[in-house]
């Protein structure tokens, strides 16, 4: 969504993060950091480890009956070493060579179904003499594992399917906030993100939640407040995704706000940029590639308005081009390549042009995906150009007959629901997915907002989506 109503009340955000609290004696030209944490049954925790080139050594001790798989991954997400240990027997230790400077990651995954506490140490080379860093203890962010009943998602023909081949539709809402709060410097989320708030969403019979992301906040660049960016932002998003998964929902991660060069992403740009967008997707894909139920929405609303040449527009959309503003736009193909370079096989949603409301060239200029896991993304509002059944039949139906079609944003700005009622009925008949904008208690005219409260109380517009979803048969 291009426009967002601003709230007068600034809400603060408290972010739990992993941090070292005690350190063992480091060896020469190395730093050893120790952290403590806890894992829920079948839970996962991630810790980031900055390192210079050289040997990284990881040690783990844990208690109880739990069994943990310990993995060390490169900045690109490649697994460098992995070991499984039973907490009631030996401690675990593994090492691998860091080939370049960067942020490596350690993942702990509990596989036996028991709660455990753990102590993790990481010894990394540094560029100078040995150092010891002491940081006050904080709560460790634990990423809960998805519920066993939550399947993966993949493309089969023109349908999304689960791991058993049964059709899956992404029916749900957009949870706005994570694209703007961090860049504006006052938080990461706008409103609650706990299990109770997700239960309120689930009461509408949803299956998916689209989470808009901010490029500069995820990468931690260009002067964004570090309290709300980089490691803190990534861990907060990872924690929220895990809550969604634990509730059986499919997260859709969307590159919503981006910016070239040294700018902070403070708005919905017309195209992704070569400066940072490929790095963003390589990082996001590396972080989440181990969960096939997470869908990647490669960009929000592309538009190329400085020319009327349709062929140029679609060529730039796919392959990138130099903009009149002095920066190079990244094409959809480049971003698909960035995701696949990490080994991630997740479904990728590719939006059309003209604020994702134009799919006329989508099939002809479709990016290449060696895995065949692309779906089309369409945004539908009553104020858009393609807002009639005639347009949907002539422009959307051919795309929906070829690839899965997901309506990443659906809404109307008159506090009514006649428009979305008609679109949802059309989409239901063709197996098309849709996610309402947005699950925020803002104005139902400006945003538009589905709710008046995070407990799920709907606006008059939201009543249309809620009642329609509740009336659909439950799979």
N, C-alpha and C positions, 0 to 999 in steps of 0.2 A: 504494500500500500504506500503510495507516494506521500500522502499527507497524514500528519498525526496531530491530534489536538493536544496541546500542552496543559499539564496540570499545574495549578498554582502551588500545591503542597509538594515539597521535596521530601521524599521518603528515604531515610538512610538504610543501608544494607550492611549486614554483618556476614562476612564470608568465612567459613571454616576452611583452613588450609593445612597442608602438611608443612612441618618445619622441624629442623633439628633442635634438640634440647640438651644433648650431652655428647661429648666427643671423646673417643679413645685417642691414645697417643699416636700421632701420624708418623710415618716414615719420612725420610728426607725427600723434599720436592714432591710431597703428596699431601692430600687432605683427607682425613677420615671423618665422616659425619655419621651420627647415629640418631635414628628416630624411633619412636615407639608408636604403636597404633593398635587397632583391633579390627577383626574381620567378623562379619555376620556369616551364618551358614550359607555357603555357595556365593559369598560376597567377593568383591574384587577391590583392591586398593592400588593406586598408582602414585609413584614418587618420581619427581624429576631430578636428574643428577647432571649438573653442568660439569663438563670435563674438557681438559686439554688432550692432545694426542698422547697415547700411552696405554698402560694397563689399568683397567677398572676391575676392582675386586668387590664383590657383594657378599655379605654374610647375613644369615637369618637364624634367629632362634625364636621358637614359639612354644606355647603350652597347650596341654589338653589332648583331645583325641582328633583334632583337626588334621587335615592333610592339605598341604599348600604346594601349588606349582609356582615356582619363582622364575621370572624371565627378565632378561636384560635386553633392551631394544635400542637401536641406533636412533638418531634424530629423524630419520626417514621412516622409522617404524619396523625396520628389519630386525628379526630376532637374532641376537648375537650369541646368546647362551640361555639354556633353560634347564631346570632341575626340579624334581618333585621330592618332597620330604614329608615324613610323618612327624608331627610335633611331639609325640611321646617317645620318639627314638632320637636320632641324630639331628644336629643342626645342619643347615644347608650352607654351602659356599660355592660360588661360581665366579669366573673371571673371563674377560674378553678384552681385546685390544680396541681402543678408540682410535680410529684412523684419522679423525679430524676433530677440531674444536667444535663444541655444540652441546645441546641439551639432550642427554640420554635419558631413558626412563626405565624404572624398575616396576614390574607388575607382580602382585601377589594375588593368587586366585585360590580360594578355599574350595575343595572338591569333595569333601566327605560329608558335609552337612553339619558341622559343629562350629560353635563360636570359639574364637581364640584371640588372645593378645599376642603381640609379637614385638621383637626388637630387630631393626634392620640397620646394618652398617654399610657404608659405601666409601671405599678408598679410591680416590681419583688423583691422577697426576696434575700438577699445576706448573705454571711457567716459572715460578721462583722458588723460594725456600719453603719449607714445611710450614703450614698454618693450621691453627685450630679456631674454629668458629663456634661460638656459643650463642644460641638464640633461645629466648624463652619458649617453653613448651606451649603448643597449641593443640586444638582438637584435630585429629587426623581425618581428612575427608575419606570416607569409605564408600566406594562405588558398589552398590548392591547388584548382585547378579540378577538377570531377568528371571521372571517366573518360568518354570519348566513348560508351562502351557503356551508361552508366547513364541510363535514360530518365526522363522526367517521369512524374508520377502524376496521374490525374484520375478523376472519378466518371462512369460511364456506366451508367445504370439502377441495378441493385443490385450492381454490380461496380466495383472499382478496375481501371483499365486503364493501360497505358503509352501513349506517344505514337503508337504504331502500332495502338492499339486492342486489343492482346493483354491478357488478364486478368493482374492483379498481386495477389498476396497478401502481406500483411505478416506474415512468419513470422520470429520472432527472440526477442530478449531485451530486458529492461530493464537499463540501466547506471546503477545508483543511485550517489549521491554528490554530484552537482552541486546537489542540492536542500538539502543540510544542511551540508556542509563549510564553505562560505563564511559562512553565518549563525552557525555555531558558532565562527568566527574562526580556523581553522587551515589553510585551503586552499581550493581550488576543486574538485578531483577527489579521490576516495578510491581510490587505486590508479592504475595506469598508464593512459595514454590515447594511447600512440604507435601506430605502424602495426603493430608486432608484436602488441600486445594485441588489436587489431582482427582481425588474421589468426587469432588463437586463436578468436575468435568465429566467424569465417567457416568455420573447420574443422568447425563444427556444421551447415553448410549453411543458414545464416540468410540472410534477405533484408533485414531491418530491425532497427534499434536504437532503442528509446525512451529519450530523454534527459530526466529530470526536472529542471525549472528552479526557481529561487527568485526570487520577485518582487522582494523588496527588494535582493537582490544584483544582479540584472540592471539595475534602475533606479539603483542606487547611492544609496539613501536610508536615512534613519532610523538613521544611525550605524554601519552595517556597515563593518568594516575595509576601507578603500579598496584595500588590496593584493589583496583577494579580491572586489571588487565594482565596479560601474560599468564603465568602459572595460576594466579588466583582466579582469573576469568575461566581458563580452561578447566580447572578442577570444579568450579561452580557449575559450568555447563555439563561436564561429565556427571556430576552428582545428580543434576536434574534429569538428565537423560536416563540415568539408572532408576530414578523414582518412576518415571514414565514406563520403563520396561518392566519394572517389578509389578506394575499395575496392569500389565498385559497390553500396553499401548505401543503404537509404532511411532517413533520420533522421526520428524522430517526436519533436517538441519539445512537452513537456508542462508546463503550469503546475501544479506539484506542491505547493509551499509558498507561501502568501500571507498577508498580514496587513493589517488596516485601520489608518488613522491613523498614529501615530508608532511603531508596533510593528515589530520585526524579525520576519520570517517564520520561525518556529521549529517549525512543525508543519503538519500537513495540515488546513487549515480546512474547515468544512462547506460554504462557498460562497465564490466570489470576491467582492471588495469594490469599491464604486464609487470609493473613494479612489485606488486604484492599478492595479487589474486591467485596466481599459480602456487605460490608458497603457502598461502592460506589453505588451499584445498589439499596440498600434499600433507600439511600438518594435521588438518581435521581428519582426513582419510586414514592417516597413520594411527591417530588416537582411537578411532571408532571402527576400524576395519574388521575387528574380531567379532563384531556383532552384525550378522546379515539382516537383522530386522530394522536397522537404522537406514533411512533413505536420505540421500544427498540431493538437495535442491540447489543446482549449481550457481544460480544467480536469481535475483528477484524480478526486476522488470526492465529488460533491455529496451532501448529505443534509440534510433539514429535519426535525428531530426534536422541535421544540417544539409541533407540532400533529399531529392525526390526520386532518385534512381533506385528502384526496387532491387535490381540485381546487386548493386553495390551494397545496399543495406544488408541483404542476406549473406553476401560474401563476407562482409565485415563481422556480422553476427557469428558466423562459423569460424572464420580464419583470423579475425582481428584486423585492425587498421590503425593508422595514425589519425588522431582526432584533431579538429581545428584548434584545440586548446593546448596543444603542445605535449600531450602524453599519448602513449600507445595503448589502445584498447586490446585486451586479451579476448580472443574468440572462444566460443564454446568448446571447440576442439582442443584448444590448449588446456582448458580446465579439466576436460575429460581425461586427457593424457596425464595431467598432474595426479588425479585420483588413481588411475590405473597403475601409475609408476610405483605406487606404494604396495601393490599387491591386493588392494581393496577390490572386492567384487560386488560391492553394494549397488543397488539400483540408483541410477542418477536421473533426476528430473531436469529436463531442458526446457526453459521457458521460450515462448515466442517473442516477436517484436511488438512494438507499440504498447508498452506496459504489459507485456505477456498476453495481450488481447488479440494478436494477429498470428495465426498459424498457417497462413497461406503458403509460405515457402518452407515450412518446417520439414516436410518429407523430402523435398528436392535437395535441401541443404543439410539434411540430418548429419550430425557428426558421426565419425566412425568409432565404434566401440568394439574391440575384439571379443568382448564377452557377450555382446548383444543384450546389455542390461540398461537400455535407455527408455525413458518414458517422456511424453510431452506434458508440459505444464502450461495451463491456460488460466488467466485471471478474468473473473466475470463480475462486473458491477453494472447496476442499472444506468450509470453514467457513461459506460464504455460505448465504443462504436458497434461492436458485435454483441448486441443485447436483445436479439429477437430469435424466435424459433427458426425463422427462415435462414438467418445467418448461421445458427448452430448446425442446421442440417447441411448447408452448403459448404461451410468452412471447417467445422469441427468433426462432423461425422466421418469424412474420409480419413482424417488422422486417427480417430478412435477405432476405425476398422483395421488400422495397420499396427499401431502401438498402443500401450496403455495410455489413457488420457487422465490426468489428474488436474483438478481445478484447485490450484494452490491457494487462491483467495476467492471468496464468494461473498458478496454483500450488496446492500443498497443503503442509500443515505437519506431516506425519508421517514425513518422510524416505523416503517411498515414492512411486510414480508411477502407482498404479492410477487415481486420480481424473483426472489430466491425460491419461492414455492414453485414457480413455473420452471426455473432452471433445474431444480433438484428432480422434479418429475421427469424432465427430459433426460437428465443424466442417469437416473435410476434405470430407465428403459434401455440404456446402452452400456451399462456397467462402468460409467464414468465416476471417478472419485471427486469429492469436494470437501474443502475445509473453510469454515466461516471465519471472516475477519470481523472483530477480534475479541478474544476472551480478556477484556479489560473494561473496567467500569467508567468509561468515558462517555462522550456524547454519541447518541445513536444516529446523529446527522453528520457530524464531522469525521468521526473515526472510520467507519461506524462501529459502535460497541454492541456486543451481544448481551452483556450483563450490566446490572446496576451494582452488583456486589460479588466478591470472589466466592461467596457461598453458592453461586450458581443462579441467583435470582435474575431472570432474563429481562431485557428491554422488550418492548413490543416487537421490534425487529428480531431479537433473539428468540422470542416465542416461536417464530416460524421454523427456525433451524431445530430448536429443541424438540418441538412436537413432531416434526417430520422424522428426525432420527429415532425417536422413541417408538414411532409407528412402524419402522422398518423391521422385518423379521430378524431375529437374532440368530447368528450362525451357530 
